[in-house]
């Protein structure tokens, strides 16, 4: 039904871009509505688990009974573990990494059921006090809603990915009251290009999501920041060094999270119990440091505003504890995001660094609140692998323009060091551990959509394994790329022969009765199966360093059914990329 309406609208307006703009409004509204419901659900669950509903978690937690602080994360973790075991595929929560995978490798297709399940898990995790963020789950939910609407409309691959970006942008904008950052996060992290065909609908969705969020929550920045300014341009070397320190913090968070996840798989405990154990540890730590519970906005505000009590020792302690607790929660299987924790870690490191940096030259220092803001952007950008959108997000979340240049310097330094030293982002780390590689992801999609059976040729020349040298010479003259496929009586591939393999006997007739094809053939030749994709074919051509490969029906039977030319693969791949680029720019070939 929905697809029929879309077709009618296309005929009416005669332009796909106008249609996508109209659909973007619907997606923006759905994603923003999902983000609003998600945040309200967190407040409700926080009241249920901890006895209060407020972003000032540290203040209220300090007044809460000790047993409740310990039991709430543990019970919440148990519920999360059981839900993952019986509801979620693979027994684990989902997040932004799954959105990136969907965009790069699955043409924007996501499961609505899994999206709702992931939202329930994340809301429960944050509500019970787990040390995770709320923004990543909102992004995943927005993307799932967008993908669901896209499937109803029977869109092209490029349009479905654009719609996914619309859901992401609206969710980010609604979560942070940051429409510009929402647009660039979707383009930078999810879509991977800035073509107008994607840019316009994503902007519309982000703006509409912001409007709905402001109607519900009001037009307020995420953090109230006092006026900061750069006291002297002599501080820029300090910003550069701060960028390096932030890179160390980002890498530490990613590596500790990976360590916890890998080591957790070796524990004798059932997987569904891991979140409960992690929650118990978080609850015990929260008895002394309640700031590490949940998203930690109250502690970030304290550091930004240079509140008394947030001294050097406390901020360094909180930074280390937040890295450990966030890594523990995410690695153990709690649902949630990494953006808020990375902001928290950056705030604590930046504040501590600002105090130390002011000691030699106090008259030249901008105050540690300024360094707090700069480090928040640097750690978050390095962790998310999104420097452009993070710079814009920090600006929109704080409304502080004066420190933007300092934020830019630290973000670039931290992002470059993290990418060189470790990996592009926390999300690529997660996908890599699951065996999913999206380096050049959109190109990979083009490769995986092409199959060997679509490009296979029948111009190969085969020879029986008992054939003599004289027969080999005659057959080689007919063979493409001067390569023969050696088969047995059942057409099973057993080897290959090239002119170079014959060596001296190629032109010496005196050896004709001494050798047969199987004597001269290379055993265990490289081959492709009929169902393989072109991505695998390109890897196999590179490994074999040959321009022709045999194609068999299966690796078990090894019956020769054709061949594949490297030139055909590269020609088809190039055409697929041209078509894909044209779709992204709204062009027709």
Secondary structure, DSSP 4 states (H G I P E B T S, - for coil): -HHHHHHHHHHHH--HHHHHHHHHHHHHHHHHHHHHHHHHHHHHHHHHHHS---S-HHHHHTTS-HHHHHHHHHHHHHHHHHHHHHTSGGGS---HHHHHHHHHHSTT---HHHHHHHHHHHHHHHHTT-S-BSHHHHHHHHHHHHHHHHHHHT--HHHHHHHHHHHHHHHHHHHHT-HHHHHHHIIIIII----HHHHHHHHHHHHHHHHHHHHHH-S--SS-------S-GGGHHHHHHHHHHHHHHHHHHHHHHHHHHHHHTTSSS-GGGHHHHHHHHHHHHHTT-GGGSTT-HHHHHHHHTT-TT--HHHHHHHHHHHHHHHHHHHHHT---BSHHHHHHHHHHHHHHHHHHHHHH-GGG---HHHHHHHHHHHHHHHHHT-HHHHHHHHHHHH---TTHHHHHHHHHHHHHHHHHHT-S-HHHHHHHHTT---TTHHHHHHHHHSBHHHH-BS---EEETT-BHHHHHHHHHHSGGGEEEEE-TT-BEEEEEEHHHHGGGGS-GGGTTT-BHHHHSEES--EEETT-BHHHHHHHHHHHT-SEEEEES-TTT-BEEEEEEHHHHHHHHHHHHHHHHHHHTT---
